[in-house]
Amino acid sequence: MNKPTLAFIGGGNMATSLIGGLLEKGYPASNITASDPMKENRDRLSQQFGINTTDDNNKAALADIIVLAIKPQVIKQVAEDIRPALAHQPLIISIAAGITMSSLEGWLGPQTPIVRCMPNTPALVQTGAAGLFANSQVDKAQQTAAGEVLDAVGISCWLEKEAEIDAVTAVSGSGPAYFFLVMEAMEKVGIELGLSPEIARKLTLQTALGAAKMAIESDVDSAELRRRVTSPGGTTQRAIETFLDGDLPGLFSKAMTGAVERAQEMAKEMAD
């Protein structure tokens, strides 16, 4: 089966990650184009991946699928500039945070098939998690194609309501930073308890990796896994009780609700 032509407008880290993941999964390099105003980015992508590059967004917009991998601050200008080149109604995938579907449709045209996506930074190491929402113009084949693009660097989940993207932002979009904060704290305390910085770091990172791997491969939920490693009266129980006494679940609720509120604020700011 012939693969659709695919263009990335913006050649930064996320585009680089997606291109690399697609090529690893067999997507033909000849079907991929990246558009970027910076020659060094174009040269890097061409040399690294053997894909087509251009500095002309309208030329890139002739593809079957267009990924808008650009900063939210410039997406309006870029979208309005390429709108005349979209008569063939390609699928548009936007990974710009805070840019609503209504804004995208206003800039690109109401008949344009659009998927709004919230990826996260672990996509840079092929372990990303993304939430996707499609407008009513996206057909089944385009939905499958959009999923293929994001699944190239991890997993993707389709959302029924656009508002759920804010929850995705709070869970997986911002989520890596939560785990980095926990790892940072564990390393610091490990050093205070007498471990060398190198050992504290190695043990913390391997423990985080192991816990995630166990959770992914297990047939029970995280709460049950926690119970299974918490022996009554043991060291883990003492630590867990301390976390609960400090209302760690409540703190997470407050923090993640704050992330949702900020996402909503950002959407309003971008629409103004």
Sequence and secondary structure as in RCSB ss.txt:
>XXXX:A:sequence
MNKPTLAFIGGGNMATSLIGGLLEKGYPASNITASDPMKENRDRLSQQFGINTTDDNNKAALADIIVLAIKPQVI
KQVAEDIRPALAHQPLIISIAAGITMSSLEGWLGPQTPIVRCMPNTPALVQTGAAGLFANSQVDKAQQTAAGEVL
DAVGISCWLEKEAEIDAVTAVSGSGPAYFFLVMEAMEKVGIELGLSPEIARKLTLQTALGAAKMAIESDVDSAEL
RRRVTSPGGTTQRAIETFLDGDLPGLFSKAMTGAVERAQEMAKEMAD
>XXXX:A:secstr
     EEEE  SHHHHHHHHHHHHTT  GGGEEEE S HHHHHHHHHHH  EEES HHHHTTSSEEEE S HHHH
HHHHHHHGGG TT  EEEE  TT  HHHHHHHH TTS EEEEE  GGGGGT EEEEEEE TT  HHHHHHHHHHH
HTTEEEEE SSTTHHHHHIIIIISHHHHHHHHHHHHHHHHHHTT  HHHHHHHHHHHHHHHHHHHHH SS HHHH
HHHT  TTSHHHHHHHHHHHTTHHHHHHHHHHHHHHHHHHHHHHHH 
